[in-house]
Amino acid sequence: MVLDLTKPTPLYRQIVDDIKLKIKKGHLAVDDSIGSHQTLAAYYNVSLITVKRAINDLINENVLYSRVGKGTYVAGTREKIEIKEYATIGLVLRDLDSPYFSRIVESVERYISETGCHLLVATSANLDDIEDQKIQNYLDHGVSGLLITTSTQRSRASNLIRNLHQQRFPYVILSYIEDTDINYIGTDQVSGAFKATEHLIKLGHKRIAFISCLSEVIRIYPDFRTVRGHIGDV
């Protein structure tokens, strides 16, 4: 099946709608397997990430259910299978469309699949309140642990994450955070940029610029005074 690229509806939602339509028309019955992720990716001519996002939505809506190591099936009116019956990890990302975060998903899923656990993926769209909602939703459904690429711009743990820490719930933040007692894996970008700039200044360089992924240029002077602007303006 070829998805409609001209529609404003995201491809993963088109897949969600198509699978729901197949169930409604009787092409897929309760407890039928919907096929492997690779099969669905080939059928819809999309990436595995897109298929996984669609399936996660359908599982969250109780349209499908998953059995670890066996596959994904039509739930229909069958009794809901609780997530807590399985060793399940909830992954909260800032943005699934970013190549960086897509690679995180692929790496995490590869490892988790080898351990026989189940992975659920959600995005926060870079919004702190949405991030908290996704985390709380996972907790309400009984996940075994959490991986979080936090959206906070303050580099500080939110109250919800701090509560997880105090309750000794298994979690890891997949980005730098200034709270030394919080479990995280990340890079201190501010300190790294400072050291790199300091090194160039000590070498005698006086015209130093930093180009970010947002096409912003930051010109840094020897006295660490900075001027920000767009390429061509600074």
C-alpha positions in Angstrom: 0.0 0.0 0.0 1.3 3.5 -0.9 0.5 6.2 1.7 -0.6 9.7 0.5 2.4 12.0 0.9 0.3 15.0 -0.1 -1.9 14.7 3.0 -1.1 16.8 6.1 -1.7 13.7 8.2 1.6 12.2 9.4 2.5 8.9 7.8 2.4 7.0 11.0 -1.2 8.2 11.6 -2.2 7.1 8.1 -0.9 3.6 9.1 -2.9 3.8 12.3 -6.1 4.7 10.3 -5.4 2.0 7.7 -5.0 -0.8 10.3 -8.2 0.4 12.1 -10.0 0.3 8.8 -8.8 -3.3 8.1 -10.1 -4.4 11.5 -13.4 -2.6 11.0 -13.9 -4.3 7.6 -13.0 -7.7 9.0 -9.8 -8.1 7.2 -8.1 -8.5 10.5 -9.8 -10.4 13.3 -9.3 -10.5 17.1 -5.9 -12.2 17.9 -4.7 -12.0 14.3 -1.1 -11.1 13.9 -0.5 -7.9 12.0 2.9 -9.0 10.8 6.4 -8.1 11.7 7.7 -4.6 11.8 9.8 -5.3 8.7 6.8 -6.7 6.8 4.7 -3.6 7.6 7.6 -1.2 6.7 7.8 -2.9 3.3 4.0 -3.0 2.9 3.6 0.7 3.6 7.0 1.7 2.1 8.1 3.6 5.2 10.9 3.4 7.8 10.8 1.0 10.8 10.7 4.1 13.1 7.4 5.2 11.4 5.9 1.7 11.8 6.9 1.4 15.4 5.4 4.8 16.2 2.1 3.7 14.6 2.1 0.4 16.5 2.8 2.1 19.8 -0.1 4.4 19.2 -2.4 1.5 18.5 -1.2 -0.4 21.5 -1.8 2.7 23.7 -5.3 2.9 22.2 -5.9 -0.8 23.1 -6.5 -1.6 19.4 -3.4 -3.9 19.4 -1.5 -5.8 22.0 2.0 -7.2 22.0 3.6 -10.4 23.3 7.3 -10.2 24.0 9.2 -12.2 21.4 6.1 -13.3 19.5 4.6 -10.3 17.8 1.7 -7.8 17.7 -1.9 -8.8 17.5 -5.4 -7.4 17.2 -6.9 -6.7 20.6 -10.5 -6.2 19.6 -12.8 -6.8 22.6 -10.4 -9.2 24.3 -9.4 -8.6 27.9 -6.7 -5.9 28.0 -3.2 -7.2 28.7 -1.5 -5.1 31.3 1.9 -3.8 30.6 3.1 -4.7 34.0 2.7 -8.4 33.1 6.0 -8.0 31.1 9.4 -6.4 31.7 8.6 -3.1 29.8 10.7 0.0 29.4 9.1 3.4 28.6 11.2 5.7 26.5 10.3 9.4 26.3 12.0 11.4 23.5 12.1 15.1 22.7 11.5 14.5 19.0 11.2 11.3 17.1 11.7 13.0 13.7 15.2 14.0 14.6 17.9 11.6 13.2 19.7 11.9 16.6 16.8 10.7 18.6 15.8 8.1 16.0 19.3 6.5 16.4 18.7 6.5 20.2 15.5 4.5 19.6 17.2 2.0 17.3 20.0 1.4 19.8 17.8 1.1 22.8 15.4 -1.2 21.0 18.2 -3.4 19.7 19.5 -3.9 23.2 16.2 -4.3 24.9 15.1 -6.9 22.3 18.1 -9.0 23.1 17.1 -9.0 26.8 13.6 -10.2 26.0 12.0 -6.9 27.3 9.4 -4.8 25.6 9.9 -1.1 24.6 7.3 1.7 24.5 8.1 5.0 22.8 6.5 8.4 23.3 7.6 12.0 22.4 7.3 15.2 24.4 7.5 17.6 21.5 10.0 19.6 23.6 7.3 20.5 26.1 7.9 20.0 29.8 4.2 19.4 30.6 3.8 16.9 27.8 7.0 15.1 29.1 5.5 14.8 32.5 2.2 13.5 31.1 4.0 10.8 29.1 6.1 9.8 32.1 3.0 9.6 34.4 1.1 7.6 31.7 3.9 5.0 31.7 3.9 4.8 35.5 0.1 4.4 35.6 0.4 1.4 33.2 3.1 -0.2 35.3 6.3 0.0 33.2 9.4 -1.6 34.8 11.7 1.4 34.1 12.1 4.7 32.2 14.6 6.2 29.8 14.0 10.0 29.4 15.6 12.6 27.1 14.4 15.5 29.2 12.9 18.6 27.5 13.9 21.0 30.3 16.0 23.9 29.3 17.1 24.5 32.9 19.3 21.4 33.1 17.5 20.6 36.3 15.3 17.7 37.2 11.6 18.3 37.2 9.6 17.5 40.3 8.3 14.3 38.7 11.7 13.0 37.9 13.0 13.9 41.4 10.1 12.0 42.8 11.1 9.0 40.7 14.6 9.3 42.2 13.4 9.6 45.8 11.1 6.5 45.3 14.1 4.6 43.9 12.2 3.9 40.6 14.5 2.6 37.9 15.2 5.5 35.4 18.0 7.1 33.5 18.1 10.6 31.9 19.6 10.5 28.4 20.9 14.0 28.4 23.1 16.2 30.6 21.6 17.5 33.9 23.2 19.7 36.5 21.7 17.8 39.5 24.6 15.6 40.6 22.3 13.1 42.4 20.2 12.4 39.3 20.9 9.4 37.2 22.0 10.6 33.7 24.2 9.9 30.7 25.0 13.1 28.8 27.5 15.8 27.8 28.0 19.2 29.5 27.8 21.2 26.3 28.3 24.6 28.1 31.5 23.5 29.8 32.7 21.8 26.6 32.1 24.9 24.5 33.9 27.1 27.2 37.0 24.8 27.2 37.1 24.7 23.4 36.9 28.5 23.1 39.4 29.0 25.9 41.9 26.7 24.1 41.6 28.7 20.9 42.1 32.0 22.7 45.2 30.6 24.4 46.5 29.7 20.9 46.2 33.4 19.9 43.0 33.3 17.9 40.9 36.4 18.2 38.1 35.9 15.7 36.1 32.9 16.9 32.6 31.9 15.9 30.3 29.1 16.8 27.7 27.9 14.3 24.7 26.0 15.8 22.2 23.7 14.2 19.8 26.6 14.2 22.0 28.5 11.7 22.9 30.9 14.5 26.4 32.4 14.7 28.0 33.4 18.0 31.1 35.5 17.7 33.3 35.2 20.8 35.9 37.8 21.7 39.0 37.3 23.8 37.3 38.9 26.8 34.5 36.2 26.4 32.1 39.0 25.2 29.7 37.4 22.7 27.6 38.7 19.8 24.7 36.6 18.4 23.1 36.7 15.0 22.4 34.7 11.8 25.0 33.7 9.2 26.1 36.8 7.3 24.8 39.2 10.0 27.6 38.8 12.6 
